[in-house]
Amino acid sequence: MKQLLDKILASELTPNQYILLYCLMNGINKNLNFNPAIERKSLKAKGFLSEHGDLTSKCNILEDKDPLDPFYHKDRETEEKALTHQAARLSQLFPLLLPNGRYGRSASMKLVKDRLKAFLRLYTYDWDIIFEATASYVDRCRAGNFAYMKPVHNFILKDDEESTLALECEIVENGKKHQSFSRTI
């Protein structure tokens, strides 16, 4: 515990900033008991995150793993394979072709994976919430005969827009929290 405290103090981070960085570095998607947006802003100012929210080389001082360890790279490969698998599962929830002739799925799985990776850096929803929120969005669009539906990569994250996936995840989370208060009229 003392080593952890020394690491936090040496890096001039608050405990919340350290926890957020740890989650980002290790691909952990948990709902945190603080506002990650505020901490991200501070981490950008301190140089731990780039303007786009990517981890910088300054985060290397927090890394517990030795990059010379052969298992270090294996863990990264495993994470990439898992992300590729989850991106494919998410994409499969969308129809291939919409009634208006546009594609619901992206032609590039790399684009879907890159957007999902960026989404996971910004938000801390777990996979169950992500998939439930995506299924809810697709079902709602299906009920409206797909009159307006974003392609999967833009649904996940689009430049200069709030993530539709994040909004859907918030709806799912709030729905679960407030289910006991709902009633049928």
VMD Tcl script that draws the C-alpha trace (Angstrom):
set ca {
  {0.00 0.00 0.00}
  {2.87 2.34 0.78}
  {4.30 1.73 -2.71}
  {0.98 2.72 -4.25}
  {0.80 5.87 -2.14}
  {4.39 6.77 -3.07}
  {3.58 6.26 -6.77}
  {0.51 8.52 -6.55}
  {2.39 11.24 -4.66}
  {5.42 11.08 -6.99}
  {3.23 11.48 -10.06}
  {1.36 14.44 -8.49}
  {-2.02 12.82 -9.18}
  {-5.10 12.78 -7.02}
  {-6.38 9.31 -6.06}
  {-9.33 9.74 -8.47}
  {-7.00 10.67 -11.32}
  {-4.81 7.65 -10.58}
  {-7.84 5.32 -10.52}
  {-9.11 6.72 -13.83}
  {-5.68 6.36 -15.47}
  {-5.38 2.83 -14.13}
  {-8.77 1.94 -15.65}
  {-7.87 3.53 -18.99}
  {-4.46 1.82 -19.12}
  {-5.89 -1.60 -18.31}
  {-9.12 -1.45 -20.30}
  {-11.27 -1.66 -17.19}
  {-14.82 -0.43 -17.76}
  {-16.42 0.28 -14.42}
  {-18.78 2.95 -13.24}
  {-16.71 5.18 -11.01}
  {-18.02 7.07 -8.00}
  {-16.72 10.36 -9.34}
  {-17.07 12.43 -12.50}
  {-14.41 11.16 -14.94}
  {-14.87 14.19 -17.25}
  {-13.48 16.53 -14.59}
  {-10.53 14.23 -13.94}
  {-9.84 13.86 -17.70}
  {-9.57 17.64 -18.01}
  {-6.96 17.73 -15.21}
  {-5.10 14.76 -16.71}
  {-4.90 16.58 -20.05}
  {-3.53 19.68 -18.29}
  {-0.92 17.54 -16.50}
  {0.10 15.82 -19.76}
  {-1.13 12.31 -18.97}
  {-3.78 12.48 -21.72}
  {-3.53 14.08 -25.15}
  {-6.13 16.58 -26.36}
  {-7.95 13.63 -27.98}
  {-8.02 11.63 -24.73}
  {-5.25 9.19 -25.67}
  {-2.73 8.07 -23.07}
  {0.63 9.79 -23.40}
  {4.11 8.46 -22.70}
  {3.96 10.20 -19.32}
  {1.71 7.30 -18.19}
  {4.69 4.93 -18.45}
  {5.75 5.91 -14.93}
  {2.54 4.33 -13.66}
  {2.95 1.07 -15.59}
  {3.45 -1.93 -13.32}
  {4.40 -4.31 -16.10}
  {7.89 -4.54 -17.52}
  {7.78 -4.02 -21.31}
  {10.68 -6.49 -21.63}
  {8.52 -9.21 -20.07}
  {7.25 -11.50 -22.88}
  {3.83 -11.77 -21.17}
  {3.42 -7.99 -21.37}
  {2.98 -8.08 -25.14}
  {0.82 -11.20 -24.92}
  {-1.60 -9.35 -22.64}
  {-1.84 -6.50 -25.17}
  {-2.46 -9.01 -27.99}
  {-5.18 -10.69 -25.92}
  {-6.81 -7.31 -25.25}
  {-6.74 -6.46 -28.97}
  {-8.32 -9.80 -29.87}
  {-11.02 -9.30 -27.23}
  {-11.73 -5.79 -28.52}
  {-11.96 -7.10 -32.10}
  {-14.41 -9.77 -30.95}
  {-16.57 -7.26 -29.05}
  {-16.54 -4.84 -32.02}
  {-17.74 -7.65 -34.30}
  {-20.51 -8.62 -31.84}
  {-21.64 -5.00 -31.57}
  {-21.62 -4.59 -35.34}
  {-23.72 -7.74 -35.78}
  {-26.57 -6.11 -33.84}
  {-27.01 -3.62 -36.70}
  {-28.76 -4.60 -39.95}
  {-26.42 -4.91 -42.91}
  {-28.61 -2.82 -45.20}
  {-31.30 -0.31 -44.22}
  {-34.58 0.15 -46.15}
  {-33.32 3.49 -47.51}
  {-30.37 1.71 -49.18}
  {-27.70 2.90 -46.74}
  {-25.51 0.51 -44.81}
  {-26.18 -0.05 -41.12}
  {-22.84 -1.74 -40.59}
  {-19.51 -0.22 -41.43}
  {-17.54 -1.70 -44.28}
  {-14.45 -1.43 -42.11}
  {-14.23 -3.44 -38.88}
  {-11.04 -1.50 -38.17}
  {-13.10 1.71 -38.09}
  {-15.62 0.13 -35.71}
  {-12.81 -1.19 -33.50}
  {-11.02 2.18 -33.47}
  {-14.22 4.03 -32.53}
  {-14.96 1.46 -29.83}
  {-11.44 1.81 -28.43}
  {-11.84 5.61 -28.32}
  {-15.27 5.21 -26.70}
  {-13.80 2.98 -23.98}
  {-11.15 5.60 -23.26}
  {-13.83 8.22 -22.70}
  {-16.54 6.22 -20.92}
  {-16.55 3.52 -18.27}
  {-19.60 1.40 -19.11}
  {-19.33 -2.37 -18.83}
  {-20.01 -4.67 -21.79}
  {-23.43 -5.78 -20.55}
  {-24.65 -2.17 -20.48}
  {-23.07 -1.45 -23.88}
  {-24.76 -4.42 -25.56}
  {-28.12 -3.80 -23.87}
  {-28.02 -0.14 -24.89}
  {-27.10 -1.01 -28.46}
  {-29.89 -3.60 -28.72}
  {-32.35 -1.05 -27.34}
  {-31.27 1.53 -29.95}
  {-31.56 -0.97 -32.81}
  {-34.99 -2.14 -31.58}
  {-36.24 1.46 -31.41}
  {-34.96 2.14 -34.93}
  {-36.55 -1.10 -36.17}
  {-39.90 -0.01 -34.69}
  {-39.61 3.22 -36.70}
  {-38.79 1.22 -39.86}
  {-35.19 2.50 -39.64}
  {-36.31 5.98 -40.76}
  {-33.19 7.41 -39.14}
  {-30.40 5.18 -37.93}
  {-26.73 5.95 -37.60}
  {-24.23 3.41 -38.94}
  {-22.56 1.46 -36.14}
  {-19.28 3.43 -36.20}
  {-21.10 6.80 -35.90}
  {-23.42 5.35 -33.25}
  {-20.39 4.46 -31.12}
  {-18.60 7.78 -31.49}
  {-18.59 10.59 -34.02}
  {-16.33 13.61 -34.14}
  {-17.81 16.78 -32.67}
  {-20.93 15.00 -31.38}
  {-21.87 13.42 -28.12}
  {-21.75 9.65 -28.39}
  {-25.17 8.13 -29.09}
  {-23.94 4.92 -27.48}
  {-23.05 6.82 -24.29}
  {-26.53 8.40 -24.22}
  {-28.13 4.98 -24.70}
  {-25.94 3.49 -21.93}
  {-27.03 6.29 -19.60}
  {-30.68 5.56 -20.40}
  {-30.17 1.86 -19.64}
  {-28.37 2.63 -16.38}
  {-30.99 5.16 -15.27}
  {-33.75 2.75 -16.23}
  {-32.23 0.05 -14.03}
  {-31.77 2.44 -11.13}
  {-35.31 3.78 -11.37}
  {-37.21 0.62 -12.34}
  {-38.69 0.32 -8.89}
  {-40.31 3.76 -9.31}
  {-41.93 3.04 -12.68}
  {-45.55 2.05 -13.00}
  {-47.92 1.16 -15.80}
  {-50.70 3.63 -16.53}
}
mol new
graphics top color blue
foreach p $ca { graphics top sphere $p radius 0.5 }
foreach p [lrange $ca 0 end-1] q [lrange $ca 1 end] { graphics top cylinder $p $q radius 0.2 }
display resetview
